[in-house]
Amino acid sequence: MKLVFYRIAFGMLLVLLDLHAPIDVLPDPLGYLLIFHELKALRRKEKVFRWGCYAAGLLVVISAVTFFRPLYFKADASGLLPNDDPVLDYASGLLQLVLFYSLCLGTRELALLRGRSDLASSLRFRWRLYFGSTAAYLAAVPVARYVDIEPWIQLMTMCSIVAYFLIFMVMRRAGRELEHPFNPRS
């Protein structure tokens, strides 16, 4: 099952990286679809992965809608900007919280069952960092319409990206450290 965690990490990488040519070269729906597929396999090992599976499935749909809708441009002081749908973006942020909660908690439980307490504590720390920064960002976005808190939003965005990358790295580590207990022969 080493590949399961590696594929989850690769799916996370597809979601994190946005390479835009005329179209998005690494579309988010593919990343979420890969995570969804691997969480379906993991939910037999630990029930908490089920919530992540649901969240990843909904994120596939939301990211596909945002990927395939045409970009409408509006003029403002800074030029032409894509007209994003704040409701879908907010729902996507909340679903990502559920996805990473499930992913980190389920992997943490598997690590504790196999006596990997250092991996379990690393997962807990990274989840808390991601939750704190993402929840602060999601709380700040509606307030930003009325109060100038752009530096705060930028800081929380950077913290969320760092925490996301740390979770990506710990998923690869989980693949290495939890490989043997998942061996089908045992």
Steps between C-alpha positions, in 0.01 A plus 500: 500500500800727472363611164169607656664773704732594214201538268320713758810720522515521119132598490572772756785622281268520198260713704773723642678575173323726255680506167303710258577503133198572281331248736587363843761230433451332839124521563379471858224248419765242410676549832180472700393198296829326582460582871138378489601172338773430756281596796244246381769234549604639839150527646500123550799542734365788707143634501597866534629494141136479390447872570804585293368283221171694500681834512736401217203389289328835549826681428527310171159638403568857618845517341362355174230769496756775557744346251254462215305823538620774271688791650300818497702812534400822664684827500620656822778730610769234458388385156321180401437243771324163491154515653526232769202354680559568872242242610678219315837620624376509859337156469823369352697636796264337751510169314879511495493536877285187525721316251824576682345436841396155384830436327714609795283341771464169315871479424575597861280215625676255271837629621399460866374145436841414358700668777617797294440771759746743339308483172172540691619813681632644175160447338324667792730804490464542123123466515477764771719738302290447187171533689607815684625682193218390269225569754647846566511563125141384450386719790688803366373489142143623573637767735737626228207664322462743788847523657839528336670177617689411183832435683321260736343311211835477321666368817230237554522401133874445530458306826235281337728427205787409732272276709363340181854425387585355844198269478614401151842407644351303791282299260815390319655415836191300596540305179852402602433430867163327473592285201577178686190480723281531189670207333218271378689191618486606865 
